[in-house]
Structures are given as C-alpha cells and as structure tokens.
Amino acid sequence: MNFKKIIIQFLFILLIFTACNSARNVRHSDKSPGNPTPSKLFHIPYVSPGTLNRPTMILVLHGDAPFNKPSYQYAIARKIAKENQNVVAVGVLRPGYTDSKGNRSEGERGEATGDNYTKEVLASIHHLATNLKKRYNPSKIVLVGHSGGAAISANLLAKYSSTYAAALLISCPCDVHRWRKHMKTLQDNAPIWDAKVNSLSPIEEIKHLDDDVKVIVVHGTNDKVVPISIANKYVKALQTNKKKVSFVALEGQGHEIAFNKKVFKLVKELIQ
C-alpha cells in the first residue's frame, strides 16, 4: 500500500514538473512571429515568411500617446513583416509605457510632453537593439518612428550612427523646443509646456549623423499637432549639412498617418 502511494506521488511530481517546464518554454520562446521576448523593454518581433538570411531588422517606435496605452507599433511591425521578405520587424514599447494589454516597459514615461527623448531613453532602446542584433544577425537596422517615436528615432541616428542605417520619421516633432511652444499655444497656454526638459532635439543633433545614414521624413500637410513647418525646417537643416534626406508631404493628411499606404511603400525603399 505504501509502495503504491510512493508511485502515485512520484507520478504526480513528474506531471507537475513537465507542465511547469512546458509553460516556461512557451513563455520564453521567440521563434514564432508575434511572440513577445523577455526584456526591460517589452517588444514583439514579427518575422517575414521564408528563411532569414542576414535580414533587415526594423524597430517600430510609437508616439507619446498622452491619452491611451499604445499598441499600434505592434500592428505596424506585423504588417511590415507580412509584406516583405527577409525582415524582422519589432514593435517596441517605449520606456515607462504600458500597452493596451497591460505589458509594461521599465523606465520613466514622463508627462508625454516631449520630455522623455533623453539620453537614458536612447540608451535603453539601443541596448535592446544590440541584444536583438546578436539574435538575428541583421545586415542593417532601420528605425520607423511615429511622432515622439520619430523624434527618438532621429536622436538614435545621431547618437549611434554606426548602428542604424536609416530611419523613416513620421509626423516628427524634430524641433522639440519649437514644437513645445506650439503645443502651449494649442492648449491655451497650459503651464506644463513651460517645464524644463532634458530631451534631445533632433534638429540640434544633426551634426552627429553619419553622411551615409538615410533619412525619410513623411508628414501630413494638415497636421495640427506637429505643423509641417517643423518638418520642413528639419529637412532643410539636414540638406544644409549635406545629409541624405527625402521629404514626402501627404496632401490634406493630419497627424495620424502611421498606417497610410505611402508609409509602407517608403519602408520598402529602406529595406532594399
């Protein structure tokens, strides 16, 4: 009788161990497209169909999202991976943010007023890129950023120019100080826009860009959040400094253009 009990207990323990081990393998595996990987920054990699051979790796960064929990970066990355070959597209949840499913990235979110385009935020995202680079062995890394994510992407290009080959900057507040003054006016002179920030302004970092880095700026002509004049000024500064830049204005479009068909066509240009 005692021997039977011992056998039953042994089988029960073995069953629990197997179940826990299987759960652990599922939780930490990143071989399947769309499966999140463990990191200080929550992120989901999406892998294009077919075999990877030194793929293009694309990091997608969302905007400041003052009123919601951003998840659209995953949808953009998934679409990029689905529509292209030999690509790993990674939707990245910026430091301090929580997405719509409750996943959170470590770090300081700030007030979503352009106050977290800092060196610390850049270092955190660059650390993630470095780890992903070891995993996927990409031929190049491309940044795709919308709004505040575009400002961060531009700053990453300047700070770590040897790592990133190109960037697509969508609705970019690339002159941070001028943009914050605009937002103060737009929001009835709200005092929060007068607060001192440690953000890097992309227009002031242009001199650090490698000459070989390619930049595409895409902006809606009817953008009320970030006036197109800010994008124009940034592009002209790049041209003055003899950097490789293309400017695409989307006629009649506003700030939320991240899913515009033209955006995905421009991504294809940077992948090639």
HELIX and SHEET records of a PDB file:
HELIX    1   1 ASN A    2  HIS A   28  1                                  27    
HELIX    2   2 TYR A   72  GLU A   83  1                                  12    
HELIX    3   3 LYS A  119  TYR A  136  1                                  18    
HELIX    4   4 GLY A  148  LYS A  159  1                                  12    
HELIX    5   5 VAL A  176  LEU A  186  1                                  11    
HELIX    6   6 PRO A  191  ASP A  194  5                                   4    
HELIX    7   7 PRO A  202  GLU A  204  5                                   3    
HELIX    8   8 ILE A  206  HIS A  208  5                                   3    
HELIX    9   9 ILE A  228  THR A  240  1                                  13    
HELIX   10  10 LYS A  261  ILE A  271  1                                  11    
SHEET    1   A 7 HIS A  43  VAL A  47  0                                        
SHEET    2   A 7 VAL A  87  VAL A  92 -1                                        
SHEET    3   A 7 THR A  56  LEU A  61  1                                        
SHEET    4   A 7 LYS A 140  HIS A 146  1                                        
SHEET    5   A 7 ALA A 166  ILE A 170  1                                        
SHEET    6   A 7 LYS A 214  GLY A 220  1                                        
SHEET    7   A 7 LYS A 244  LEU A 250  1                                        
END                                                                             
